[in-house]
């Protein structure tokens, strides 16, 4: 199978289903969090890459983020005014891993 993007590429091994980014997420309160790419399957969505900020409710489908355009900041919890402030840097690395 040819690797052509997050929507149609399936990793060939279990090890490839989970990748930790070198770039940590920085929030607007000065905290740092590990960031993971997870290749997950759910019945309605099928196989999809998920970007997950560890220890937070921040989790997004890569295909959805890429469709909307990449920006430098994304809300982790809008009601709490909790944001990831280096999202562009995270996405630049994540794209190279998928």
C-alpha positions as CSV (number, residue, x, y, z in Angstrom):
1,X,0.0,0.0,0.0
2,X,1.3,3.5,-0.9
3,X,1.6,6.1,1.9
4,X,-0.3,9.1,0.6
5,X,-1.8,10.8,3.6
6,X,-3.6,10.6,6.9
7,X,-6.9,9.5,5.4
8,X,-5.9,6.4,3.6
9,X,-2.6,5.1,5.0
10,X,-2.6,2.2,7.4
11,X,0.6,1.4,9.4
12,X,2.1,-2.0,8.8
13,X,3.0,-2.7,12.5
14,X,1.5,-2.3,15.9
15,X,4.5,-0.2,16.9
16,X,3.5,2.4,14.3
17,X,0.1,2.9,15.8
18,X,1.4,5.2,18.5
19,X,4.0,8.0,18.0
20,X,5.3,10.5,20.6
21,X,6.2,13.9,19.2
22,X,9.4,15.6,20.3
23,X,7.6,18.9,20.5
24,X,5.7,19.4,23.7
25,X,2.4,21.3,23.9
26,X,2.6,24.6,25.8
27,X,-0.5,26.0,27.3
28,X,-1.5,29.6,28.1
29,X,-0.8,29.0,31.8
30,X,2.9,28.0,31.3
31,X,2.5,24.2,31.5
32,X,4.0,21.6,29.1
33,X,2.4,18.3,28.0
34,X,3.5,15.3,25.9
35,X,1.8,15.1,22.5
36,X,1.0,11.8,20.8
37,X,-0.2,10.6,17.4
38,X,-2.5,7.6,17.7
39,X,-3.8,5.6,14.8
40,X,-7.2,4.5,16.1
41,X,-10.3,2.8,14.7
42,X,-13.9,3.5,15.6
43,X,-16.9,2.0,13.8
44,X,-18.4,5.2,12.3
45,X,-15.1,6.9,11.5
46,X,-12.9,4.0,10.4
47,X,-9.1,4.2,10.8
48,X,-7.9,7.8,11.6
49,X,-4.9,9.5,13.0
50,X,-5.7,11.3,16.3
51,X,-3.5,14.1,17.8
52,X,-3.7,13.9,21.6
53,X,-2.3,16.2,24.2
54,X,-1.5,14.0,27.2
55,X,-3.2,14.9,30.5
56,X,-5.7,17.2,28.9
57,X,-9.1,16.8,27.1
58,X,-7.3,18.0,23.9
59,X,-7.8,15.4,21.1
60,X,-8.5,15.9,17.4
61,X,-8.7,13.9,14.2
62,X,-5.8,15.0,12.0
63,X,-7.9,14.9,8.9
64,X,-10.3,17.4,10.5
65,X,-7.5,19.8,11.6
66,X,-5.9,19.6,8.2
67,X,-9.1,20.5,6.4
68,X,-9.7,23.6,8.5
69,X,-6.2,25.1,8.1
70,X,-3.4,25.1,10.7
71,X,-3.2,27.9,13.1
72,X,-0.8,28.7,16.0
73,X,-3.3,28.4,18.8
74,X,-6.1,25.9,19.4
75,X,-8.5,25.6,22.3
76,X,-8.1,22.6,24.7
77,X,-11.1,23.7,26.7
78,X,-12.9,26.8,25.4
79,X,-15.1,27.3,28.5
80,X,-12.0,27.4,30.7
81,X,-10.0,29.6,28.3
82,X,-7.4,26.8,28.1
83,X,-5.4,27.0,24.9
84,X,-2.4,25.3,23.3
85,X,-0.3,28.2,22.2
86,X,2.3,26.4,20.0
87,X,0.0,24.4,17.9
88,X,1.6,25.3,14.6
89,X,4.9,23.9,15.8
90,X,3.2,20.7,16.9
91,X,1.4,20.3,13.6
92,X,4.6,20.9,11.6
93,X,6.2,17.9,13.3
94,X,3.0,15.8,13.3
95,X,2.6,16.1,9.5
96,X,6.1,14.7,9.0
97,X,5.2,11.6,11.1
98,X,2.2,10.7,9.1
